């Protein structure tokens, strides 16, 4: 009854199924592993940020800015120091802290090597207003804070909206600042451990690509898709097998209809 399984057609189907199912399971497991890695990175980055933030308010020794560049997953959140003079001040609107809406006060620090470092000096509640932002200290200063990588619009609560008023920027990055200032900029920024003049200190955030972002949930979605593909392959094989088995059974029992006679000739189309 199942001799049809030995036909070349079914050999091809069986080989395809035997290869497709392990491949789908492998790809689904790989995507699931990627998702789990991102979750682990997210948890590790959160713990690291908490530890470094706690250390920053203590007596932990900070390292010179240059020794921590470029910013990566290892150096993001590390305590950094830089010396220079404050220059232009900008506001970063629509930032939340302690579940309250407000804005960052960012001031460029021109360092001794001539490059400017964006420094988030603190956070204030309400709409961004230059009149509310306290002026930066005069003269040469040495700042200490958590080193951060340039932000990307749309990630970690960073606004992707454009058309901001003069003196404001959406994402803290050299790519955004280059359109506002002429300074030679570091591709990094720091948030002070102790905010200036009555502002609240902005805590360090986890580095990019370590959070449960869109890519992480894409990995989870792909995991489901691959396992669904594996199930679909099994379902289609079973459906074809059952149909073929029923056809073979009907043929063995003589239940198949006789083929219609071929009509030839002209006129009525039936030969005498």
ABEGO torsion letter per residue (X at the ends): XAAAAABAAAAAAAAAAAAAAAAAAAAAAAAAAAAAAAAAAAAAAAAAAAAAAAAAABABBBBBAAAAOBBBAAABGBBBBBBEBBBBBBBBBGBBBGGBBBBBBBBBBBBAAGBBBBBBAEBBBEBBBAAABBBBBBEBBBBBBBBBBBBBBGBGGBBABBGBBBGBBABBBAAAAAAABABBBBBBBBBBABBBGGBBBBBBBBBBGABBBAAAAAAAAAAAAAAAAAAAAAAAAAAAAAAAAAAAAAAAAGABBBBBBBBBEBEAGBBX
